[in-house]
Amino acid sequence: MKWIKTDIFLHEDTSPSVKISSGLLNQFGQSSHSRWSFLSIGRNSVKVRFVIIDDKNFFLSISIKALEDAFVPDWLMGGQSWSVSIEAERIWIGPIFALLTDIRSAKENISLGNMDDYCKELAAYCEEKGYLFYLFSLKDWTDNHVSGWVRHKEKWVKTYLPFPNAVHNRLHQRRTELDVRFAAFAEDLHQLEIPYFNHRFLNKWEVHQWLEADPVLLPYVPASRKLSSKRDYEMYAASYADFFVKPIYGSQGKKIFRIRETDAGYLLDDTSSLDPAALFKETDEMFRHMYPRLTKEPYMLQETIRIITYHHKPMDFRILCHKKNDHDWAVTSMTARVSSENTFVSNLYQGGAAFPVKKILAELYGEKKGRNIRNMLAELSREICLAVERNSNGYYGELGIDLTLDQDERLWLIEINSKPSKSSEYVPGQMKVRPSAKAVVEYGIYLSKLNGV
């Protein structure tokens, strides 16, 4: 479908109507058009009277009545430039790309936490391309429109809006996706034929099972076991002198235990505590100490990898990948993450620091070898993304792949994130719109083709 970014004007009319210049109409290979047409803005459509104005310039005007019927504020559309497409008996304005997230608001103010800059970039890129972008939460979704937030005059403004052509799921809480409201919302999207991505949160154990069954990826997966009984813990304590106990639904490096066998006994580190590692004489005593936490949510056991260090601190890599079309994934950015002092996780929420991958690998291994390692990181990340797609339902357009190198320079997978943190991206030069924002928008617009846009 051909799109042309065009200035939109408004006019008064008692009925829904659209006026278009012959010059603009000719751009779509048409010299005439039926008297009646449908105006589609997002997934909302209105039957309109179609009027052709003999003018070689580009000109499109929509009646305020037509916008009202489509649940589009006239102040948002009039005097702005939007992408327009015209086919037989239908005029498209948009497409509309929307982001579902958790929004805290008070009166006319909105709080997006560490997503604030990223959402502004999404809005700026959509405006540049002539797409309409808005934010909304589950409670903003109604039977015939959305009460969402648009970027207008450097502010987020709440207003009524039409249903979008595609939705990016950036809900922050797993429990929200398990709520009946989300199930009802997903069913509405299905009925309206609105595609959405990223489908849901992944959990560590299901991902491990997927990759363990893949002969290509198995060599990169640390030995792991679901913690279903004390016997599982005892087997790991007997087999490994150093291993993790991780929450299956955990994120941001939180609630992770690390167990290390020493000459003096067993050391227990805990990312939920600022206290030094606790020393236990026996593994039974350590298990009793952890047990209250272990009963609150499912955990898994995983061998510890002797990962490389940077200035004597553990380091891993966040590889941000984006879907381009039905088949291809691309690496959008790479970030080296170095843990803070006296911690064993590099997550930025736990005090880690971010650095350019190219610079650090060149410093550690030299230019040529560093480049080869970057290529291996990228290739492995793309293979992992394809494996997630093969095994999961729904669409995924963005994945954060956490990889590391051991001291023998062997690659290992640490974790896959379906809702990668936006604060973890290293953006050199503070560019106006980071590549990941552009990639997310473009994948959303690509998916909108599934409902005819």
C-alpha positions in Angstrom: 0.0 0.0 0.0 1.3 3.4 -1.0 1.4 6.1 1.7 2.0 9.9 1.3 2.5 12.2 4.2 0.0 15.0 3.7 -1.2 18.1 5.6 -4.7 17.5 7.0 -7.3 20.4 7.1 -10.7 20.5 8.6 -14.1 21.8 7.4 -17.6 22.1 8.7 -20.3 19.8 7.3 -23.5 18.5 8.8 -22.5 15.0 7.6 -19.2 13.1 7.5 -17.3 14.1 4.3 -13.8 14.3 2.8 -12.5 16.8 0.3 -9.4 15.9 -1.7 -7.5 17.7 -4.5 -7.2 16.0 -7.9 -3.4 16.4 -7.6 -3.3 14.2 -4.5 -5.7 11.7 -5.9 -3.6 11.3 -9.0 -0.7 10.3 -6.8 -2.6 7.1 -6.0 -3.2 6.4 -9.7 -6.8 7.6 -9.6 -8.5 10.4 -11.6 -12.0 9.8 -10.3 -13.6 8.2 -7.3 -17.1 7.0 -6.2 -19.3 9.6 -4.4 -19.2 7.6 -1.2 -16.2 6.1 0.5 -15.0 4.9 3.9 -12.6 6.9 6.1 -10.4 4.6 8.2 -8.4 6.0 11.1 -6.9 3.2 13.0 -9.5 0.4 13.2 -12.4 2.9 13.3 -14.2 3.5 10.1 -16.8 6.1 9.0 -18.8 6.3 5.8 -18.1 9.7 4.2 -19.2 11.7 1.2 -16.2 12.0 -1.2 -15.6 15.3 -2.9 -12.8 15.9 -5.5 -11.5 19.5 -5.8 -9.8 20.4 -9.1 -6.4 21.5 -7.8 -3.0 20.2 -8.8 -1.6 20.8 -5.3 -1.9 18.2 -2.5 -5.0 18.9 -0.5 -7.0 16.8 2.0 -9.8 18.1 4.3 -11.9 16.1 6.7 -15.2 17.3 8.2 -15.2 17.7 12.0 -18.3 15.4 12.0 -16.4 12.6 10.4 -13.6 12.9 13.0 -16.2 12.9 15.8 -17.7 9.7 14.5 -14.3 8.1 14.3 -13.4 9.1 17.8 -10.6 11.4 16.7 -10.1 14.9 18.3 -10.2 17.6 15.7 -7.3 19.4 17.4 -5.1 16.3 17.0 -5.8 15.9 13.3 -6.3 19.4 11.9 -3.3 21.3 10.8 -1.0 18.3 11.2 0.8 16.1 8.7 -0.3 12.4 8.6 0.3 9.5 6.3 -2.6 9.1 3.8 -3.4 6.2 1.5 -6.3 5.9 -0.9 -7.7 2.7 -2.4 -11.0 1.9 -4.1 -13.8 3.1 -1.7 -11.4 3.6 1.3 -9.2 6.5 2.6 -6.7 5.5 5.3 -5.2 8.0 7.8 -2.3 6.7 9.9 -1.5 3.9 10.6 -2.0 4.1 14.4 0.6 2.5 16.6 -0.1 2.2 20.3 1.8 1.1 23.4 0.1 -0.7 26.3 1.8 0.0 29.6 1.3 0.8 33.2 0.5 4.5 33.6 0.5 6.5 36.8 -1.3 9.8 36.4 -2.5 12.6 38.6 -4.8 15.2 37.1 -3.0 16.1 33.8 0.4 14.7 34.7 1.7 11.3 33.7 4.5 9.2 35.1 6.2 6.6 33.0 9.3 6.0 35.1 12.4 4.8 33.1 10.1 4.5 30.0 9.6 8.3 29.8 12.4 9.2 27.3 11.8 6.1 25.3 8.1 6.9 24.9 8.9 10.4 23.8 11.2 9.0 21.1 8.5 6.6 19.9 6.1 9.6 19.6 8.8 11.7 17.8 9.6 9.0 15.3 5.9 8.3 14.6 5.3 12.1 14.0 8.3 12.2 11.7 6.8 9.3 9.6 3.3 10.6 9.7 2.0 7.8 12.0 -0.3 8.5 15.0 1.1 7.2 18.3 -0.4 7.0 21.7 -0.1 5.3 25.1 -2.8 3.6 27.1 -3.4 1.3 30.0 -5.9 -1.6 30.4 -8.4 0.6 32.1 -8.3 3.0 29.2 -9.7 0.4 26.8 -13.5 0.7 26.2 -16.1 -0.8 23.8 -15.7 1.6 21.0 -12.6 3.7 21.6 -9.6 4.2 23.7 -8.9 6.9 26.3 -5.2 7.3 25.7 -2.3 9.7 25.9 -0.9 11.5 22.9 2.2 13.7 22.7 1.0 17.3 21.9 3.0 20.5 22.2 5.7 18.8 24.3 3.2 17.3 26.8 1.3 14.1 27.2 -2.4 14.8 26.8 -5.2 12.4 27.6 -8.0 12.2 25.1 -10.4 9.8 23.3 -8.9 8.0 20.4 -9.7 5.3 17.8 -8.6 1.7 18.1 -5.0 1.3 16.8 -3.7 -0.8 13.9 -1.1 -2.5 16.1 -0.2 -2.6 19.8 3.1 -3.1 21.6 2.6 -4.8 25.0 4.9 -3.2 27.6 3.1 -4.1 30.7 5.5 -4.2 33.6 3.9 -6.8 35.9 3.4 -10.5 35.1 0.4 -10.6 37.3 -1.3 -7.9 35.1 -1.0 -10.3 32.2 -2.7 -13.0 34.2 -5.6 -10.7 35.2 -9.1 -11.2 33.7 -9.0 -7.7 32.2 -6.0 -8.6 30.1 -7.7 -11.7 28.9 -10.7 -9.7 27.9 -8.5 -7.1 26.2 -6.7 -9.8 24.2 -10.0 -11.2 23.1 -11.1 -7.7 21.9 -7.9 -7.4 19.9 -8.6 -10.8 18.3 -12.1 -9.8 17.4 -10.9 -6.5 15.9 -8.1 -8.2 14.1 -5.5 -6.0 15.8 -2.1 -7.7 16.2 -0.1 -7.1 19.3 3.5 -7.9 20.4 5.4 -8.8 22.7 2.8 -11.4 23.5 3.7 -12.0 27.2 6.5 -12.4 29.7 8.8 -15.4 29.3 9.9 -17.5 32.3 13.4 -18.9 32.8 12.4 -22.5 33.0 10.3 -22.7 29.9 13.1 -20.9 28.0 15.6 -23.4 29.3 13.5 -26.3 28.1 13.1 -24.8 24.6 16.8 -24.2 24.2 17.9 -27.5 25.9 15.9 -29.4 23.2 17.6 -27.5 20.4 20.9 -29.3 19.4 22.3 -26.0 18.0 21.7 -24.0 21.1 22.2 -26.6 23.8 26.0 -26.1 24.1 25.3 -22.4 25.1 22.8 -23.3 27.9 24.1 -23.7 31.5 23.1 -26.9 33.3 19.8 -26.2 35.1 17.1 -28.0 37.1 13.7 -26.9 38.3 13.7 -26.8 42.1 10.7 -29.1 42.9 11.9 -30.6 46.2 14.7 -30.5 48.7 16.2 -33.5 46.9 16.8 -31.3 43.8 18.7 -28.9 46.0 20.8 -31.6 47.7 21.8 -33.1 44.3 23.0 -29.7 43.1 24.9 -29.0 46.4 26.6 -32.4 46.0 27.4 -31.8 42.3 28.4 -28.2 42.1 30.7 -26.1 44.4 29.2 -22.9 43.0 25.6 -22.5 41.7 22.6 -20.2 41.6 19.0 -20.5 42.9 17.0 -18.2 40.7 13.3 -17.3 40.7 11.7 -18.6 37.5 9.6 -15.4 37.1 12.4 -13.1 38.3 13.7 -10.0 36.5 16.2 -7.2 37.1 18.6 -9.5 38.9 16.4 -9.6 42.0 15.8 -12.4 44.5 18.8 -14.5 43.3 20.8 -16.7 45.7 24.4 -17.8 45.0 25.8 -20.7 46.9 29.6 -21.3 47.1 31.4 -24.1 48.8 34.6 -23.0 50.7 37.0 -24.5 53.2 35.2 -22.8 56.0 31.7 -23.9 54.9 29.0 -22.6 52.5 28.7 -19.0 51.5 25.2 -17.7 50.6 24.9 -14.4 48.6 21.5 -12.8 48.1 20.8 -9.9 45.7 17.8 -9.0 47.9 20.1 -8.1 50.8 22.9 -5.6 51.2 24.5 -7.7 53.9 27.7 -9.6 53.3 27.5 -13.3 52.3 26.3 -15.5 55.1 28.4 -18.5 56.1 26.7 -21.9 56.9 28.4 -25.1 58.1 25.9 -27.4 56.4 23.8 -27.3 53.3 20.7 -28.3 55.4 21.1 -25.2 57.5 21.4 -23.1 54.4 18.2 -24.6 52.9 16.2 -23.9 56.1 17.4 -20.3 55.8 16.2 -19.9 52.2 13.0 -22.0 52.6 10.6 -19.2 53.5 11.5 -17.5 50.2 11.4 -20.7 48.2 7.8 -21.4 49.1 6.6 -18.0 47.7 7.3 -18.6 44.1 8.9 -21.2 41.8 12.7 -21.4 41.6 15.3 -23.1 39.5 18.9 -24.2 40.1 21.7 -23.3 37.7 25.4 -23.9 37.6 27.6 -20.8 37.9 29.7 -19.9 34.9 33.2 -18.6 35.5 32.6 -15.5 33.5 35.1 -12.9 32.3 35.8 -9.8 34.3 36.5 -6.2 33.6 38.7 -4.5 36.1 38.1 -7.5 38.4 34.3 -7.2 38.1 31.9 -9.7 36.4 30.7 -8.7 33.0 28.0 -9.8 30.5 26.4 -8.5 27.4 22.9 -7.3 26.6 22.1 -7.8 22.9 18.9 -6.0 21.9 17.2 -7.7 18.9 14.3 -6.7 16.8 12.0 -8.5 14.3 12.1 -7.0 10.8 9.5 -9.1 9.0 8.1 -12.6 9.0 11.5 -14.3 9.1 14.4 -12.0 10.0 15.8 -10.7 13.3 18.4 -7.9 13.5 20.7 -6.9 16.3 19.9 -3.3 17.1 22.4 -2.6 19.9 25.0 -4.3 22.1 25.8 -3.2 25.7 28.5 -4.5 28.0 27.3 -4.5 31.6 29.8 -4.6 34.4 28.7 -5.4 38.0 29.2 -3.0 40.9 31.6 -3.6 43.7 31.0 -6.8 45.7 28.0 -8.0 43.6 27.7 -11.0 41.4 25.0 -9.7 39.0 25.6 -7.0 36.4 22.0 -5.8 36.0 21.8 -2.0 36.0 19.0 -2.1 38.6 21.5 -3.8 40.9 24.1 -1.0 40.5 25.8 -2.3 37.3 27.4 0.1 34.7 27.0 0.0 30.9 29.8 0.4 28.4 30.2 0.1 24.6 30.9 -3.5 23.6 33.3 -2.6 20.9 35.5 -0.6 23.2 35.7 -3.2 26.0 36.3 -6.2 23.7 39.0 -4.3 21.8 40.6 -3.5 25.2 40.4 -7.1 26.4 41.2 -9.0 23.2 42.4 -6.6 20.5 40.5 -5.2 17.5 40.4 -8.3 15.3 39.5 -10.8 18.0 37.0 -8.4 19.6 35.3 -8.0 16.2 35.0 -11.8 15.9 33.5 -12.1 19.4 30.9 -9.3 18.5 30.0 -11.3 15.4 29.5 -14.4 17.4 27.4 -12.6 20.0 25.2 -11.2 17.2 24.8 -14.6 15.4 24.0 -16.5 18.6 21.4 -13.8 19.6 19.6 -14.1 16.3 19.4 -17.9 16.6 18.0 -17.6 20.1 15.3 -15.2 18.9 14.3 -17.7 16.2 14.1 -20.4 18.8 11.8 -18.4 21.0 9.6 -17.7 18.0 9.4 -21.4 17.1 8.3 -22.4 20.6 6.1 -19.6 21.7 2.6 -18.4 20.7 1.9 -14.9 19.5 4.2 -12.2 18.1 7.6 -11.0 19.5 9.2 -8.0 18.0 11.8 -7.1 20.6 14.0 -9.4 22.8 16.9 -8.7 25.1 19.4 -11.5 25.0 21.9 -11.6 27.9 25.1 -13.5 27.0 28.5 -13.8 28.6 31.9 -15.3 28.0 33.6 -17.7 30.4 37.3 -17.5 31.1 37.9 -20.0 28.3 36.2 -17.6 25.9 33.1 -19.8 25.5 29.7 -18.2 25.0 26.9 -18.8 27.4 23.3 -17.7 27.6 22.2 -16.0 30.9 18.7 -14.9 30.2 16.1 -13.8 27.6 14.0 -10.8 28.3 10.7 -10.2 26.4 10.3 -6.7 28.1 13.9 -5.5 28.1 14.6 -2.4 30.2 14.9 0.8 28.3 17.3 2.2 30.8 19.8 -0.5 30.0 20.5 0.7 26.5 23.8 2.5 25.9 23.0 5.3 23.5 26.1 7.2 22.4 25.9 10.8 21.6 22.3 11.1 23.1 20.8 10.7 19.6 17.2 12.1 19.2 15.6 8.7 18.6 17.5 5.5 19.5 17.5 2.6 16.9 15.4 0.4 19.2 12.6 2.9 19.2 12.6 3.1 15.4 12.7 -0.7 15.1 9.7 -1.2 17.5 7.6 1.3 15.5 8.5 -0.2 12.1 7.6 -3.7 13.3 4.3 -2.4 14.6 3.6 -0.8 11.2 4.7 -4.0 9.5 2.2 -6.0 11.6 -0.6 -3.5 10.8 -0.5 -4.9 7.3 -2.2 -8.0 8.7 -5.4 -6.1 9.0 -5.2 -4.5 5.6 -3.2 -1.3 6.3 
